[in-house]
């Protein structure tokens, strides 16, 4: 799998999702996807664009996607984790904050991810990373910030009334907090130094975070579970797995973990 293929897919998706505003048909709910979440026409169409493009590449791949589930293409091979529209609730609500994320791995765990790609279809901004080669924003090298100041904390919760109290000590460390509703873009923002921390105490599916986690690591950041455990061995599947904590550097991680342990 090559970055050029993913960027070509990204442009096709951008052409589809950026055209005017989403129509009533595209925001029509279709039921539940393979992951169990509510799915919309735009999710399904975006997924079809990705899968058809991957099939035409003739590369043997196994797709893990939010809508269709697990499917072998061209005989099956390296796993491709797809979230066709990350932030679909934003999109159908008219909030212009969503993206597409794709990660490619040669194993069934986080450690095997070797290529990742995220595109914001509304702005055309692209984020990508290749294992051992760093992470990039529109072709410019991305790096997390290196000091221990906690400027912006990005967070996500599935159950705010239960989970916000758990992470409030971390939010209190920040100059500013933001909840954008799109995990992949949150992790991309952290990768480019725009934020210091991303925290999500919910059990999260791997296609939501796979691309972003890879980018954070390639840009110099650290990603663990919310209690500080390494996630390299976390399974990449349809299951809900690790609650995530991503930090710009080790000193920031240590500050955050101290607060969570109190």
C-alpha positions as a Python dict, from the first residue, in 0.01 Angstrom:
ca = {
    (1, 'X'): (0, 0, 0),
    (2, 'X'): (133, 344, -90),
    (3, 'X'): (66, 695, 34),
    (4, 'X'): (-19, 800, -323),
    (5, 'X'): (-315, 560, -326),
    (6, 'X'): (-447, 701, 2),
    (7, 'X'): (-406, 1061, -114),
    (8, 'X'): (-594, 982, -435),
    (9, 'X'): (-876, 833, -227),
    (10, 'X'): (-869, 1144, -9),
    (11, 'X'): (-923, 1371, -307),
    (12, 'X'): (-1219, 1163, -423),
    (13, 'X'): (-1371, 1185, -76),
    (14, 'X'): (-1307, 1557, -56),
    (15, 'X'): (-1484, 1609, -390),
    (16, 'X'): (-1786, 1420, -257),
    (17, 'X'): (-1807, 1559, 96),
    (18, 'X'): (-1712, 1917, 13),
    (19, 'X'): (-1970, 1979, -257),
    (20, 'X'): (-2202, 2246, -124),
    (21, 'X'): (-2376, 2120, 186),
    (22, 'X'): (-2486, 1767, 256),
    (23, 'X'): (-2830, 1697, 111),
    (24, 'X'): (-3128, 1562, 303),
    (25, 'X'): (-3063, 1223, 142),
    (26, 'X'): (-2702, 1213, 258),
    (27, 'X'): (-2790, 1282, 622),
    (28, 'X'): (-3073, 1029, 623),
    (29, 'X'): (-3017, 759, 888),
    (30, 'X'): (-2995, 408, 744),
    (31, 'X'): (-2991, 209, 1067),
    (32, 'X'): (-2683, 70, 1242),
    (33, 'X'): (-2344, -4, 1088),
    (34, 'X'): (-2134, -312, 1164),
    (35, 'X'): (-1985, -135, 1467),
    (36, 'X'): (-2332, -80, 1613),
    (37, 'X'): (-2339, 297, 1572),
    (38, 'X'): (-2602, 489, 1381),
    (39, 'X'): (-2507, 515, 1014),
    (40, 'X'): (-2605, 771, 752),
    (41, 'X'): (-2610, 770, 373),
    (42, 'X'): (-2293, 983, 361),
    (43, 'X'): (-2109, 724, 577),
    (44, 'X'): (-2208, 449, 338),
    (45, 'X'): (-2121, 646, 24),
    (46, 'X'): (-1782, 754, 163),
    (47, 'X'): (-1705, 394, 256),
    (48, 'X'): (-1799, 276, -94),
    (49, 'X'): (-1562, 532, -249),
    (50, 'X'): (-1276, 403, -33),
    (51, 'X'): (-1346, 32, -81),
    (52, 'X'): (-1398, 59, -458),
    (53, 'X'): (-1069, 248, -490),
    (54, 'X'): (-883, -11, -281),
    (55, 'X'): (-1036, -295, -482),
    (56, 'X'): (-922, -133, -809),
    (57, 'X'): (-566, -115, -675),
    (58, 'X'): (-549, -498, -703),
    (59, 'X'): (-355, -509, -373),
    (60, 'X'): (-463, -793, -140),
    (61, 'X'): (-612, -620, 165),
    (62, 'X'): (-845, -686, 457),
    (63, 'X'): (-1065, -389, 540),
    (64, 'X'): (-1193, -315, 890),
    (65, 'X'): (-1451, -39, 860),
    (66, 'X'): (-1715, 120, 1081),
    (67, 'X'): (-2003, 58, 842),
    (68, 'X'): (-1937, -268, 656),
    (69, 'X'): (-1729, -446, 919),
    (70, 'X'): (-1453, -682, 804),
    (71, 'X'): (-1413, -766, 435),
    (72, 'X'): (-1133, -919, 223),
    (73, 'X'): (-1038, -742, -100),
    (74, 'X'): (-840, -913, -376),
    (75, 'X'): (-793, -1220, -156),
    (76, 'X'): (-718, -1044, 172),
    (77, 'X'): (-390, -919, 317),
    (78, 'X'): (-264, -628, 525),
    (79, 'X'): (-537, -469, 734),
    (80, 'X'): (-679, -130, 638),
    (81, 'X'): (-869, 39, 920),
    (82, 'X'): (-1120, 293, 793),
    (83, 'X'): (-1347, 550, 951),
    (84, 'X'): (-1524, 691, 642),
    (85, 'X'): (-1665, 993, 827),
    (86, 'X'): (-1516, 1050, 1172),
    (87, 'X'): (-1744, 1307, 1331),
    (88, 'X'): (-2056, 1211, 1136),
    (89, 'X'): (-2279, 1354, 1411),
    (90, 'X'): (-2111, 1689, 1349),
    (91, 'X'): (-2161, 1654, 974),
    (92, 'X'): (-2533, 1575, 989),
    (93, 'X'): (-2584, 1857, 1241),
    (94, 'X'): (-2424, 2111, 1009),
    (95, 'X'): (-2108, 2147, 1221),
    (96, 'X'): (-1808, 2168, 983),
    (97, 'X'): (-1573, 1946, 1185),
    (98, 'X'): (-1527, 1595, 1048),
    (99, 'X'): (-1274, 1392, 852),
    (100, 'X'): (-1185, 1058, 697),
    (101, 'X'): (-913, 844, 853),
    (102, 'X'): (-729, 540, 714),
    (103, 'X'): (-454, 330, 873),
    (104, 'X'): (-265, 34, 724),
    (105, 'X'): (-104, -239, 936),
    (106, 'X'): (89, -559, 874),
    (107, 'X'): (-35, -719, 1197),
    (108, 'X'): (-346, -723, 1413),
    (109, 'X'): (-209, -485, 1679),
    (110, 'X'): (-129, -114, 1705),
    (111, 'X'): (245, -182, 1676),
    (112, 'X'): (200, -300, 1318),
    (113, 'X'): (63, 27, 1177),
    (114, 'X'): (303, 154, 911),
    (115, 'X'): (96, 407, 714),
    (116, 'X'): (-176, 651, 817),
    (117, 'X'): (-377, 920, 643),
    (118, 'X'): (-638, 1173, 754),
    (119, 'X'): (-812, 1432, 538),
    (120, 'X'): (-1039, 1718, 636),
    (121, 'X'): (-1264, 1722, 327),
    (122, 'X'): (-1394, 2073, 389),
    (123, 'X'): (-1052, 2240, 397),
    (124, 'X'): (-861, 1986, 190),
    (125, 'X'): (-598, 1963, 465),
    (126, 'X'): (-412, 1632, 464),
    (127, 'X'): (-220, 1465, 745),
    (128, 'X'): (-12, 1153, 694),
    (129, 'X'): (261, 946, 853),
    (130, 'X'): (488, 660, 746),
    (131, 'X'): (659, 438, 1000),
    (132, 'X'): (1011, 560, 1067),
    (133, 'X'): (970, 857, 831),
    (134, 'X'): (775, 1101, 1046),
    (135, 'X'): (437, 1273, 1016),
    (136, 'X'): (332, 1549, 779),
    (137, 'X'): (67, 1821, 738),
    (138, 'X'): (19, 1918, 373),
    (139, 'X'): (377, 1806, 309),
    (140, 'X'): (532, 1991, 605),
    (141, 'X'): (691, 1790, 888),
    (142, 'X'): (482, 1776, 1206),
    (143, 'X'): (623, 1765, 1558),
    (144, 'X'): (456, 1772, 1897),
    (145, 'X'): (568, 2050, 2130),
    (146, 'X'): (864, 1971, 2355),
    (147, 'X'): (804, 2166, 2678),
    (148, 'X'): (586, 2056, 2970),
    (149, 'X'): (333, 2339, 2954),
    (150, 'X'): (-21, 2213, 2902),
    (151, 'X'): (-177, 2465, 2668),
    (152, 'X'): (-479, 2293, 2515),
    (153, 'X'): (-642, 1967, 2626),
    (154, 'X'): (-866, 1794, 2373),
    (155, 'X'): (-1115, 1543, 2508),
    (156, 'X'): (-1399, 1314, 2411),
    (157, 'X'): (-1660, 1139, 2623),
    (158, 'X'): (-1939, 895, 2544),
    (159, 'X'): (-2115, 951, 2876),
    (160, 'X'): (-2035, 1305, 3000),
    (161, 'X'): (-2220, 1278, 3332),
    (162, 'X'): (-2011, 974, 3430),
    (163, 'X'): (-1680, 1040, 3254),
    (164, 'X'): (-1622, 1414, 3285),
    (165, 'X'): (-1561, 1393, 3662),
    (166, 'X'): (-1288, 1133, 3593),
    (167, 'X'): (-1091, 1364, 3364),
    (168, 'X'): (-1171, 1699, 3527),
    (169, 'X'): (-830, 1709, 3704),
    (170, 'X'): (-662, 1691, 3362),
    (171, 'X'): (-889, 1955, 3211),
    (172, 'X'): (-802, 2179, 3504),
    (173, 'X'): (-434, 2170, 3405),
    (174, 'X'): (-499, 2336, 3071),
    (175, 'X'): (-509, 2694, 2956),
    (176, 'X'): (-794, 2590, 2725),
    (177, 'X'): (-1004, 2278, 2663),
    (178, 'X'): (-1181, 2169, 2346),
    (179, 'X'): (-1422, 1887, 2256),
    (180, 'X'): (-1445, 1868, 1876),
    (181, 'X'): (-1616, 1531, 1839),
    (182, 'X'): (-1363, 1381, 1597),
    (183, 'X'): (-1088, 1165, 1745),
    (184, 'X'): (-877, 1149, 1430),
    (185, 'X'): (-856, 1527, 1387),
    (186, 'X'): (-791, 1571, 1760),
    (187, 'X'): (-487, 1344, 1734),
    (188, 'X'): (-372, 1517, 1416),
    (189, 'X'): (-392, 1854, 1593),
    (190, 'X'): (-182, 1716, 1880),
    (191, 'X'): (69, 1580, 1627),
    (192, 'X'): (123, 1926, 1477),
    (193, 'X'): (180, 2090, 1817),
    (194, 'X'): (-158, 2262, 1841),
    (195, 'X'): (-256, 2074, 2158),
    (196, 'X'): (-75, 1915, 2452),
    (197, 'X'): (-311, 1635, 2554),
    (198, 'X'): (-591, 1423, 2412),
    (199, 'X'): (-791, 1219, 2661),
    (200, 'X'): (-1087, 986, 2614),
    (201, 'X'): (-1197, 771, 2909),
    (202, 'X'): (-1443, 575, 2692),
    (203, 'X'): (-1372, 234, 2543),
    (204, 'X'): (-1289, 323, 2183),
    (205, 'X'): (-1282, 120, 1860),
    (206, 'X'): (-951, 94, 1680),
    (207, 'X'): (-1064, 242, 1349),
    (208, 'X'): (-1146, 563, 1540),
    (209, 'X'): (-792, 613, 1664),
    (210, 'X'): (-553, 397, 1457),
    (211, 'X'): (-445, 663, 1207),
    (212, 'X'): (-420, 937, 1468),
    (213, 'X'): (-224, 725, 1716),
    (214, 'X'): (30, 642, 1447),
    (215, 'X'): (69, 1012, 1363),
    (216, 'X'): (120, 1113, 1726),
    (217, 'X'): (395, 853, 1764),
    (218, 'X'): (567, 954, 1441),
    (219, 'X'): (557, 1322, 1542),
    (220, 'X'): (728, 1258, 1877),
    (221, 'X'): (427, 1218, 2106),
    (222, 'X'): (330, 935, 2339),
    (223, 'X'): (5, 735, 2343),
    (224, 'X'): (-102, 510, 2631),
    (225, 'X'): (-419, 388, 2793),
    (226, 'X'): (-570, 636, 3036),
    (227, 'X'): (-385, 462, 3321),
    (228, 'X'): (-50, 486, 3146),
    (229, 'X'): (-14, 138, 2996),
    (230, 'X'): (146, 87, 2656),
    (231, 'X'): (-103, 29, 2372),
    (232, 'X'): (135, -136, 2123),
    (233, 'X'): (-28, -474, 2180),
    (234, 'X'): (-388, -352, 2164),
    (235, 'X'): (-588, -549, 1907),
    (236, 'X'): (-706, -376, 1590),
    (237, 'X'): (-1059, -504, 1539),
    (238, 'X'): (-1427, -408, 1559),
    (239, 'X'): (-1424, -438, 1939),
    (240, 'X'): (-1419, -144, 2176),
    (241, 'X'): (-1073, -151, 2333),
    (242, 'X'): (-857, 105, 2508),
    (243, 'X'): (-953, 436, 2671),
    (244, 'X'): (-688, 666, 2524),
    (245, 'X'): (-441, 920, 2653),
    (246, 'X'): (-211, 1097, 2406),
    (247, 'X'): (47, 1353, 2517),
    (248, 'X'): (294, 1579, 2340),
    (249, 'X'): (593, 1438, 2530),
    (250, 'X'): (698, 1233, 2832),
    (251, 'X'): (695, 1525, 3078),
    (252, 'X'): (338, 1615, 2985),
    (253, 'X'): (238, 1249, 3021),
    (254, 'X'): (390, 1234, 3369),
    (255, 'X'): (200, 1546, 3479),
    (256, 'X'): (-128, 1409, 3349),
    (257, 'X'): (-84, 1067, 3509),
    (258, 'X'): (-3, 1228, 3845),
    (259, 'X'): (-333, 1415, 3832),
    (260, 'X'): (-528, 1106, 3733),
    (261, 'X'): (-375, 905, 4019),
    (262, 'X'): (-477, 1152, 4290),
}
